[in-house]
Amino acid sequence: MGPPIKNQGTSNQIDRLQAVGYYRIMNKKEAKKITGGLSAPGKMPEGSYNLPAAACQTGAKLRQIPGTPCYGCYAFKGRYNFPNVKDALTRRLESITHPDWVEAMATLVKGKKHFRWHDSGDIQSVEHLKKIFEVCKLTPDTLHWLPTQERKFLPLSQDSIPKNLIIRLSNAKNDTKPGKSWDHWSTVVSAPSGGHLCPAPEQGNTCGDCRACWSRDVKEVQYRIH
């Protein structure tokens, strides 16, 4: 991290950067080099950030168990097997320990209304999650959505989660009801059973106008088994 530069950016930008110890305004070219760049899954409205599914910790175990959302994981199929995609995923995984990763991610996410963390992959550690929190704080005008199986890394108190971030805990088994230990959930179902059913299969496998996954008012999002 370079020395403080106080004569760049708006006062609000500087205030937000100072709040977490960052002062410098980074350009997008440098940010892409540090982070490996964002991913662009066709379903999402404005982009995402993915990591190798092979690096999932809980997911790696669930992938071997029928009846779980990770069984037959899509992130081991199709384009995820292309060498250039694998290389990009590896670069992103390696980048999260970079000292300027938070600032670089905030530079790339800024200006987006909606952002999804990990269209493949998952949280790697408590420190990784804390860095994501910092990115969210630096991009207060963006709604962030983070689906996860990594219960062990989540904070005991949800009060510490930035208000513009929805962490959806994924049920570990299909066709089960959300628990009471967390506020927002996602469930894979064979038949709808109460929560908000993802409309993507009926609209070209895209989110369309739906933003339920980012909504604090939607407690459970259900996805059909496919």
N, C-alpha and C positions, 0 to 999 in steps of 0.2 A: 504494500500500500504506500503510495507516494505521500508527500507532505500535504497538509491541508491547503486547499485552494478555495478561497472564500469569495472570489469575484466571478464565479460562473453559476448559471442556473438561477431560477427564481428563488425568492426568500423562502417559499414554502418547501421547495425541493431541498434547499440547504438545511432547513429545520428538520426535515424527515431524515436526511442523511446524518446529521449531527446526533439525532436521537439514538442511533445505534452505533455511533462511532465512525461513520463514513462522511467524508467531505467532498471528495473528488467526483466530478461528473465524467463517467466513462462513455466512450462511443460504442456503437453496436458491433463494429468490426472486432474490436478488442474483446467485447463481451462474448461474442460467438466463439472466438478462439479459446477463451477460458472455459466456457461451459460445454462446448461441443454443439451449441445451437439448440433451438427448440425443435420439437417434432410437429408433424402436421397430419394427424389422423383425419381422414375424410369425414368422419362422423361429427367431430367437434366443431363448434362455431368459430373458435379463434386460436387454436393451437394448444399444445401440451408440452410435456417434457417426459421422456421415457428413459428407462434404465433396462438392463438385461433381465428378463424374467428368470434366468438361471441364478441371479443373485438374490431372488426372493428367499427369505428365511423360512417363514411359516408356509408360504405358498409352495415351496419346494417339497414340503412334506404332504400338503394337501393334494398336490398334483398326482400323487400315487394312489389316492383314495377315491373310489367311485362315490358319487353322491355329494361331492363338494364342488364349489364354484371354480376351483382351480384344476379339477380333473379335465384332461384334454385341453389344457390352456391354449388359447388362440395365439399367444405370443411366442409359441414354438412352431408356428406354421406359416405358410405363405411368405409374404415379403420379409417377415422377421428373420428368415433364413438366408436372405441375400447377403453376400459378403460386405457390401458397403453399409447396409443397415446394421449388421453385427458390429462393424468397426465403430459406427457412430454411437451405438449403445454403450460400448466399452469406454469410449472417450468420455461420455457423460458420467458414467460410474466413477471413473478415475478423477473427474473434475471436482466432485463434491468436497474434496479435502483442500482444494485450492484456497488460499487466504482471501482471494477477491471474489469467490464464487457468489456470495450474497449480493454484492454490488453488481456483478455481471448479470445475474439472473434478474434483478430488479430493472436493469437497463433494458433487457429484452421483453420483459412482461409489461412494463409501463405503457399505458395507452390502450391496453386490451380491457374489454369490459368483463370477460369471462376467461378463466384459465383453469385447466385441469392438470393436476400433478399425477404423473405415472399412468399413461395409457398402457404401459407395460412396466413391470418392476414394482418396487415398493420401498418404504422407508428402510434405511440401512442401520440406523442407530438413533439414540436420543439426541446426539449432537446434530445429526442430519436433520431431524425434525425441528430443532431449535433454529437452524439456519433457514428452513422453510418459513418458520414464523417471522423471521427478520425480513425475508423477501416480501411477505404479505404486508408487514407494517410499512415497508417502503413503497408499496403500491396500493394505497388505501382506496383508490377509485376502481380497483379490479376485484371482482368476486372470484375467490379461489375455491376449488373443490379437490379434496384429497381422499380417494377411496383407499382403504388399507385392511390388511389382515394382521398387521403387527401390533397386537394389543399391548405387548410388553414395552413398547416405546411410547405409548400415549400417556399424557399427564394425568395424575390422579384427580386434579381439579380442572374441569373444562373452562373455568374462568380465565385461565392463562392463554387460551387459544385466541388469536386475533379475531375480531368481530367480522372481518371480511373473508374468513376461512371456514368452510364446512368440511369437517372430517367425517366421512361416512364409514363406519365400521362394517365390514362385510361379514355376514353370517358364515360360519365355518361349514355349515351343512345346508344343502338345498332344501327348500320347502319347510323351513323352520321359522318360528316367530322371533322377532328381535328381542333382545334382552332389555333389562331396565338399567343396565350399568352405563349406557351411553345414550346421547340424545338423538343422533342421526345414524341411520343404518341403510344398508343395501342388502337385498336378498335375491337369490336365483330361485325361480319357482317354475313348476310344471303347469300350474294354473293360478291365475290372480287370486289373491286372498286378503285384500284390504288396502295395502299400500298403493302408492302411485305407480302404475304400470308404465314402463318405458315405452313410448310410442314409436321408437326408431324402426322396428321391423315393418311397420305399416307406412312408413314415409321414406322409403329408399335407403334405409339403414343410416339415417342421419338424425341429429337432434331436432332439426327444423326450428320451430319457434319455442320448443320446450326447453326450459331452464330449471326443471325440478331438482336436478342433482345439486345445483348451486343454491337452492332455496332453503333458508333456515326454517320456513314454515312447513316444509315437507319432511316428515320424520322418517319415512321409509320409502325407498324407491325399489321397485321390483323389476327384475329382468327375467324374461322367459328363458328356459333352458334351450340351448341350440347346439 
